[in-house]
Amino acid sequence: MRSLRTGLSLAALVTGAALLFTAPVAHAAGTPLRDLADAKGKVIGTAVTGSKLTGTYGDIAGAQFSSLTPGNAMKWGTVEPAQGSFDWSEADQIVAFAQAHHQQVRGHTLVWHSQNPSWLTNGTWTSAQLGSLLRNHIGTEVGRYKGEIAAWDVVNEPFNEDGTYRSTLWYDGLGADYIANALTWAHAADPAAKLYINDYNVEGVGAKSNALYNLVKDLKNRGVPIDGVGLQAHLILGQVPSSLQQNIQRFADLGVDVAITELDVRMALPADSAKLAQQAADYKSVVNACAAVARCAGVTVWGFADSDSWVPSTFPGYGAATPYDENYAPKPAYSAIAEALGDTATPPPTGACTAAYSVTSQWNTGFTGQVKISCSGASLSSWRAGWTFGAGQQITQAWNATCTQSGSAVSCGNASYNGSVPDGGSVTFGFNGSWSGSNPVPAVTLG
């Protein structure tokens, strides 16, 4: 739906601000999400930014997800910024990455009121000219990727909250049948691609989803090629609609597929353990609702890491909306998705893996600390250690771990190279910190 945010987080830009807190989580499931989803006949996807598909970001995108949605790369303003001048570079990059990682691609989006090029929105067009422009755009883009795109969000966000049609370039210039025409033109360009109408605030039964339901029913009755409905699911913490599964089912009963296309669950910042637990429950509820309906094709998260989320720039004061934190460490939401997809992995027995905190050196205003994680009778594929400082200490840097702090609460997760702790083995990470007055040793919990 919206632009994926790039760049540093607000927390990272504010000099001297407390680091964003990420609560301790259970170790990530050993089975990738895409394998769990495949076993259920579902797709698990993520929106991506092409330029970031390298390093840890690329590793996670390729390993965990079975479908990729270009966040911005296939929107009209990106692919045809000047009339007749095309830029397919990022879209091609994402498609190539997906093919190399045996993933589907969800095309997003062909007809929308936003992120259109200025030459289009500022033009003075007759209805015939506007229709020709839209038909040519759809034919050109869908035709370019014929056979390479599993599904297209053909029409995006056609309705107002009250269920009336949104006033847009397309509705005002072409009437409501711009939707039927767009679907027909997309089908002609690639008969094998699944064609969707995609919207937000249609996850539960209500005026807006009723309008979408009635539109899809009408299109089906008229023989217009419509294969699916996309429920974006940009949700607020604790507000998953109680009628979500019922709503998915009623669309499925019309003879179309349903997909959760842009899932995130935003919260008021800062994040804390209670909010992250609620977020995990919300993610699990959404994935469970999809898993319960045979014609729910799958779930796509709108960016898998908080560093790539559109939420903070669009909803000031809100964020932490995705399954991974800004350092690509899995949050409780990740484990919740895995559980909803059928993961049966269990954490190690209590006490089998432990974390020991020590102060290795100390001077008048600072100190060096160390945490050793050891396992006996179990092993870890990833780890996170957390503690609460009791005397105002502050971590200033860390090594062999990614550490975050909010107030007195500290959370440290494994680096990309030391998440595995074998039975009978150990790993150690260290950090520097500041102190004043006293420097008591805190108790450490291992997640």
C-alpha positions, 0 to 999 in steps of 0.5 A, a space after each residue: 500500500 504505502 512506501 517502504 521507509 528507508 534510512 535510519 530510525 528516529 531513535 538512531 538519529 537522536 543523539 543521546 536518546 535511549 536505544 530502542 528496546 527489543 524484548 527477549 524472545 524465544 529462540 527462532 524456529 529452526 524451520 523457515 517460515 516458507 517451509 512451514 507455510 508450504 506444508 499448509 499449502 499457503 504462501 508467506 511473503 514480504 514486501 521488499 526494497 530491491 536495493 537492500 536485497 543483499 547481506 542479512 536483509 537478502 539472506 532473510 528475505 530469501 530464506 524465510 519467505 516464499 513470495 516477494 512483493 515489490 514495495 515501490 518498484 512496480 508502481 506507475 511513478 517508478 516504472 514510467 516517470 516520464 511518458 514513454 520513458 521506462 525504468 524497470 531496473 528495480 522491478 527486474 532486480 526483485 524478479 531475478 532475486 525471487 527466481 534465484 530463490 525459488 519464490 513467487 512474485 506478487 505484482 503491486 500495483 497497476 491502478 492506484 490513486 497514489 504514486 503516479 507520475 506527475 505527467 499523468 496526474 497533471 495532464 488534461 485528458 479526455 476519457 478516451 485518452 485516459 482509458 487508452 493510457 491505462 490500457 497501455 500501461 497495464 498491457 506494457 507492465 503485465 506483458 513485460 512480466 508475463 509468466 513471471 508474476 504469480 498474482 497482481 494487485 490490479 486495482 488498489 484501494 478503490 473505496 472510501 471508508 463508507 463504501 462509496 467509490 473513492 474520487 480518483 483520476 480513474 473513477 472521476 475520468 472513467 467511471 466505476 467500470 475502470 475496475 472491470 476494464 483494468 482486470 480485463 486488460 490485465 487478463 489479456 496481457 497474462 491469462 495465467 496471473 491471478 488478478 486481485 483487488 486490494 484494499 485496507 480497512 476491509 479485514 472485518 465485516 463492515 461498510 467498506 468490506 461490504 462494498 468490496 464484497 458486492 463489487 466482487 460479486 457483481 464482477 463474477 456475475 458479469 464474467 469479469 476476470 477476478 481471481 482474488 481479494 487482497 486484505 491489506 491488514 495494516 493493523 493497530 496493536 490489539 485491534 484484529 477484527 473479530 470477524 476476520 475469519 468470517 470475512 475471509 470465508 465469505 469472500 472465498 464463498 464467492 469463488 475467489 481467493 483471499 490473501 493477506 497482502 500487507 500485514 503489519 501491527 503498529 504500536 505506540 513507541 517505545 516497544 516493551 515486552 507487554 506490547 510485543 507479546 500482544 503484537 505476537 498474539 495479533 500476528 498469530 490471530 491473523 495467520 490462524 484466520 488465513 490458515 483456517 480458510 482453504 481459499 486463503 492463499 497466504 500472508 504477506 508482511 509489509 516489510 519484515 524488519 522495523 528498519 524497512 517499515 513505512 509506519 514511523 514516517 506515516 504515523 508519528 509516535 508509532 512503529 515496531 510493526 514487523 516480525 523482526 527488529 531494526 537489527 534483523 533479530 526475530 521478535 515474538 511476532 516471528 515465533 507466533 507466525 511460525 506457531 500459526 503455520 504449524 511449527 512444533 519446535 520447543 525451547 530448550 529445557 529450563 536450565 539447560 542453557 544459561 547466561 552468566 554476567 560478569 564485570 571484567 574491568 572497571 574504572 571511574 566512570 566506565 566498565 567492561 562487561 561480559 555475558 557467557 551463554 552455555 548449554 548442557 543438555 540442549 542447543 540453541 540456533 539463536 539466542 537473546 539475553 536480557 537484564 535490568 540494570 539496577 543503578 542507572 548503568 548505560 551500555 555504550 557499545 557491544 561486540 559479538 552481539 546486538 544490544 539495545 537499551 531502553 531505560 534500565 532494560 537491556 536486550 542483547 541478541 546474537 550476531 549473524 555468525 554466533 547464534 548457534 550454541 551446541 550442546 556442551 558449548 558456549 558463546 561469549 559477548 561483551 560490552 562497554 558501559 557507563 556507571 556512577 555511584 555503584 555497578 551491581 551485577 544484574 540477573 540475566 534471563 536467556 530467551 
